[in-house]
Amino acid sequence: MNNNTNNIKKSRIVKTLTGIGLGLSIAFSGSVLLPSQPAHAAAAPSSSSIADRVIATGKQFLGVPYHFGAPSGRTDEFDCSSFTQYVFKQNGIDLPRSSRQQSTVGTPVSKNQLQPGDLVFTDTNHDGVINHVSIYIGNGQLLHTYRVGIGVTISDFAGSAWDRSFVTARRVIPDNGQARAASPSWDTQSVDPQSADPQSGDAQPAHKRPQTKQVSHVKKHERTSSRWGSER
């Protein structure tokens, strides 16, 4: 009797082990036959994320002094276009040196279609020459630098002098998130001898431009220059 009982127990143990082994074999073979999952490449950064980084980079310099003709790459002082050139460069986008040159790259954008990261160009002297560039940061605000004593700051756009002297805006951050470089033909220190300072490539302050025979026009420039400190 005892032998029969032991045999029955052994038989059950063998069947159980056999069943487990068979199940593992099927599971293993099934996993081998399953197609491998394709590896997913890291998603390219979106245009909004690049804009966020550009704006965050620029805000790190709030309060840094303004200096007309500040050299490219210098971070203890900026003028308007050396500031934009630097913060975009830090995020993979190369811009020309002067505000006038920067206004020719990227895609034109109307004032009512501005998005964070767009460049805003103005003619504060109202003489038909772009002389200032700002970064639109959303919520109707601009990040830029101007005038000694103010430096890198955030200004309201709507109804401001920047709004009234608006010329154009440019989107240099494309929708696909890939950095758009400026034309390699641009020299970051290039200048226009008729309207540019040889140190910065930006338009000169009104009081540095050649005198004209239109006295009232000169006085208008002088008043504007006095108000804003110098060309930005």
Protein Blocks (a to p, Z undefined) as FASTA:
>chain_A
ZZmmmmmmmmmmmmmmmmmmmmmmmmmmmmmmpccddddddddddfklmmmmmmmmmmmm
goiacdehiaehiakbccfklmmmmmmmmnopacdfblklmmmgcjdddfklccehiacd
ddfkonopafbdcddebjhiacddehehklpadddfehpaklmmofbdcdfbdfkopacd
ddfkbcfkbccfklpcfklopacdfklpccdfblmlmmmmmmmmmmnopaZZ
